[in-house]
Amino acid sequence: MAEEVKDPAAPGWKRDPSGRFAGRYWDGAAWTEHVVSPDRKRSLDPMSGGSPTIPPPQPPAPAVTPLVVEGPAGQPARRRGWPAWAKIALPVAVLVAIAAGLTSDDEPTSGSAGQPSTPVAPSRSYAIGETARTGDFDVTVHGFSDPQAPGQFLRPQPGMHFVSVDVQVANRTPAQQAFSSLLGFHLLAGRDREFNLTFNDITPGPPEGEIPAGQSMRGLVVFEVPNGVGDFRFRVQGSFTASEVQFTLG
């Protein structure tokens, strides 16, 4: 597969052109008011004098497998970035998920704080390198990094560190399917701890959005966990109604 050429206009965190902050979020068409300071604090700061029409140069990408959509044989790979609708759709989806959990017979699982949860154990656990089916998707875990080096701007909180899962999601149906990394990926630790993926500027980002029929997306899913925590498992669920699968991580 040919190496991906990074698109400098792709959405993401970039160096703040105003110089007032460490980073500012570029949505693919204009600078936004979302900024981050060198000490990882996020805030809002509207751009004065209008938004530049050209993003600044991208810093060198980390030496990891690029996020691509794999097409049929003989066709080039296409890069998939975070869609613009994700900033609205994902928060709504989270609220729906919380409401569904509170009205079900099961107790709701915890958030990124890693508090006790009551997930239903799958029939078997998969190893790194294996492929498991959940709903309309085949999921393959290619690697696990503990710790994961932070990105250019965002750092873990004191007493915490990043870990990442290199995962590929393939759509094996004859129709285009949407996949949500926020709802589909969770990290389990020990017997009763669960973590949601964390907001970060590490690239390539997690598989997210519409996946065409017969194609796949691959990227890094990053979690922020307390130092000293181990015995990690990676849980994937293709949809609300799909059976979950779990991978043992090292």
Order of alpha helices (4+ residues) and beta strands (2+ residues): beta-beta-beta-beta-beta-alpha-beta-beta-beta-beta-beta-alpha-beta-beta-beta-beta-beta-beta
